Amino acid sequence: MRILVDTHCLLWARAAPKRLSRRARTAFLSPRNDLFVSAASVWEIVIKHALGRLELSRPLEEVIPEMIAATQASALPVTQAHAIQVAGLPPHHADPFDRMLVAQAMVEGLTVLTADARFTAYDVEVLRA
């Protein structure tokens, strides 16, 4: 399975893996799955940290690459095709980062690993975290 990891799932996988469902933890560990972390998620982490809504133990420049490496995920850049896909999305979700993840999942044919039930309103495969 090709899985796009939602931002909170990436954070939970590193700091609080018990918050993830057993199925989600298995998905992270299975060598049969290809995991992806969006540049939009990295951007979201940076913004939350800057606003004081996310505390990190070390500098962002160390923590973010370490989190991604620990999950053995590949980086997924934001492309023009992803941005254009966002324009056609119904307004089920107001969060711009999550809307980008939905668009990326649609364009790239990825399953989204998330605990956010609003993702199911879109035409994407969802793996509940």
Contacts in CASP RR format, 6 or more apart in sequence:
PFRMAT RR
TARGET T0000
AUTHOR 0000-0000-0000
METHOD contacts of the structure
MODEL  1
MRILVDTHCLLWARAAPKRLSRRARTAFLSPRNDLFVSAASVWEIVIKHA
LGRLELSRPLEEVIPEMIAATQASALPVTQAHAIQVAGLPPHHADPFDRM
LVAQAMVEGLTVLTADARFTAYDVEVLRA
1 27 0 8 1.000
1 32 0 8 1.000
1 33 0 8 1.000
1 34 0 8 1.000
1 111 0 8 1.000
1 127 0 8 1.000
2 33 0 8 1.000
2 34 0 8 1.000
2 36 0 8 1.000
2 108 0 8 1.000
2 109 0 8 1.000
2 110 0 8 1.000
2 111 0 8 1.000
3 27 0 8 1.000
3 33 0 8 1.000
3 34 0 8 1.000
3 35 0 8 1.000
3 36 0 8 1.000
3 110 0 8 1.000
3 111 0 8 1.000
3 112 0 8 1.000
3 113 0 8 1.000
3 127 0 8 1.000
4 36 0 8 1.000
4 37 0 8 1.000
4 38 0 8 1.000
4 76 0 8 1.000
4 101 0 8 1.000
4 104 0 8 1.000
4 105 0 8 1.000
4 108 0 8 1.000
4 110 0 8 1.000
4 111 0 8 1.000
4 112 0 8 1.000
4 113 0 8 1.000
5 13 0 8 1.000
5 35 0 8 1.000
5 36 0 8 1.000
5 37 0 8 1.000
5 41 0 8 1.000
5 71 0 8 1.000
5 73 0 8 1.000
5 113 0 8 1.000
6 41 0 8 1.000
6 98 0 8 1.000
6 101 0 8 1.000
6 112 0 8 1.000
6 113 0 8 1.000
6 114 0 8 1.000
6 115 0 8 1.000
6 116 0 8 1.000
6 119 0 8 1.000
6 129 0 8 1.000
7 41 0 8 1.000
7 44 0 8 1.000
7 45 0 8 1.000
7 97 0 8 1.000
8 114 0 8 1.000
8 115 0 8 1.000
8 116 0 8 1.000
8 129 0 8 1.000
9 20 0 8 1.000
9 24 0 8 1.000
9 113 0 8 1.000
9 114 0 8 1.000
9 115 0 8 1.000
9 129 0 8 1.000
10 37 0 8 1.000
10 41 0 8 1.000
10 45 0 8 1.000
10 67 0 8 1.000
10 68 0 8 1.000
10 71 0 8 1.000
10 73 0 8 1.000
11 45 0 8 1.000
11 54 0 8 1.000
11 67 0 8 1.000
12 19 0 8 1.000
12 20 0 8 1.000
12 129 0 8 1.000
13 20 0 8 1.000
13 25 0 8 1.000
13 28 0 8 1.000
13 67 0 8 1.000
13 70 0 8 1.000
13 71 0 8 1.000
14 66 0 8 1.000
14 67 0 8 1.000
14 70 0 8 1.000
14 71 0 8 1.000
17 25 0 8 1.000
19 129 0 8 1.000
20 28 0 8 1.000
20 129 0 8 1.000
21 128 0 8 1.000
21 129 0 8 1.000
23 127 0 8 1.000
23 128 0 8 1.000
24 113 0 8 1.000
24 127 0 8 1.000
24 128 0 8 1.000
24 129 0 8 1.000
27 33 0 8 1.000
27 35 0 8 1.000
27 113 0 8 1.000
27 127 0 8 1.000
28 35 0 8 1.000
28 71 0 8 1.000
34 74 0 8 1.000
35 71 0 8 1.000
35 72 0 8 1.000
35 73 0 8 1.000
35 74 0 8 1.000
36 73 0 8 1.000
36 74 0 8 1.000
36 75 0 8 1.000
36 76 0 8 1.000
36 108 0 8 1.000
36 110 0 8 1.000
37 68 0 8 1.000
37 71 0 8 1.000
37 73 0 8 1.000
37 74 0 8 1.000
37 75 0 8 1.000
37 76 0 8 1.000
38 76 0 8 1.000
38 78 0 8 1.000
38 100 0 8 1.000
38 101 0 8 1.000
38 104 0 8 1.000
39 75 0 8 1.000
39 76 0 8 1.000
39 77 0 8 1.000
39 78 0 8 1.000
40 78 0 8 1.000
40 97 0 8 1.000
40 100 0 8 1.000
40 101 0 8 1.000
40 104 0 8 1.000
41 97 0 8 1.000
41 101 0 8 1.000
42 64 0 8 1.000
43 97 0 8 1.000
44 97 0 8 1.000
45 54 0 8 1.000
45 60 0 8 1.000
45 64 0 8 1.000
46 60 0 8 1.000
46 64 0 8 1.000
48 54 0 8 1.000
49 55 0 8 1.000
49 56 0 8 1.000
49 60 0 8 1.000
56 63 0 8 1.000
57 63 0 8 1.000
68 75 0 8 1.000
76 104 0 8 1.000
76 108 0 8 1.000
78 100 0 8 1.000
78 104 0 8 1.000
79 107 0 8 1.000
81 107 0 8 1.000
82 100 0 8 1.000
82 103 0 8 1.000
82 104 0 8 1.000
82 107 0 8 1.000
83 100 0 8 1.000
83 103 0 8 1.000
85 103 0 8 1.000
85 104 0 8 1.000
85 106 0 8 1.000
85 107 0 8 1.000
86 99 0 8 1.000
86 100 0 8 1.000
86 102 0 8 1.000
86 103 0 8 1.000
89 99 0 8 1.000
89 102 0 8 1.000
89 103 0 8 1.000
89 122 0 8 1.000
90 121 0 8 1.000
90 122 0 8 1.000
92 118 0 8 1.000
92 121 0 8 1.000
92 122 0 8 1.000
93 99 0 8 1.000
93 102 0 8 1.000
93 116 0 8 1.000
93 118 0 8 1.000
93 119 0 8 1.000
93 121 0 8 1.000
93 122 0 8 1.000
98 116 0 8 1.000
98 118 0 8 1.000
98 119 0 8 1.000
101 112 0 8 1.000
101 114 0 8 1.000
101 119 0 8 1.000
102 112 0 8 1.000
102 119 0 8 1.000
102 122 0 8 1.000
102 124 0 8 1.000
104 110 0 8 1.000
105 111 0 8 1.000
105 112 0 8 1.000
105 124 0 8 1.000
105 125 0 8 1.000
106 122 0 8 1.000
106 123 0 8 1.000
106 124 0 8 1.000
109 125 0 8 1.000
110 124 0 8 1.000
110 125 0 8 1.000
111 124 0 8 1.000
111 125 0 8 1.000
111 126 0 8 1.000
111 127 0 8 1.000
112 119 0 8 1.000
112 124 0 8 1.000
112 125 0 8 1.000
112 126 0 8 1.000
112 127 0 8 1.000
113 127 0 8 1.000
113 129 0 8 1.000
114 126 0 8 1.000
114 127 0 8 1.000
114 128 0 8 1.000
114 129 0 8 1.000
115 128 0 8 1.000
115 129 0 8 1.000
119 126 0 8 1.000
120 126 0 8 1.000
END
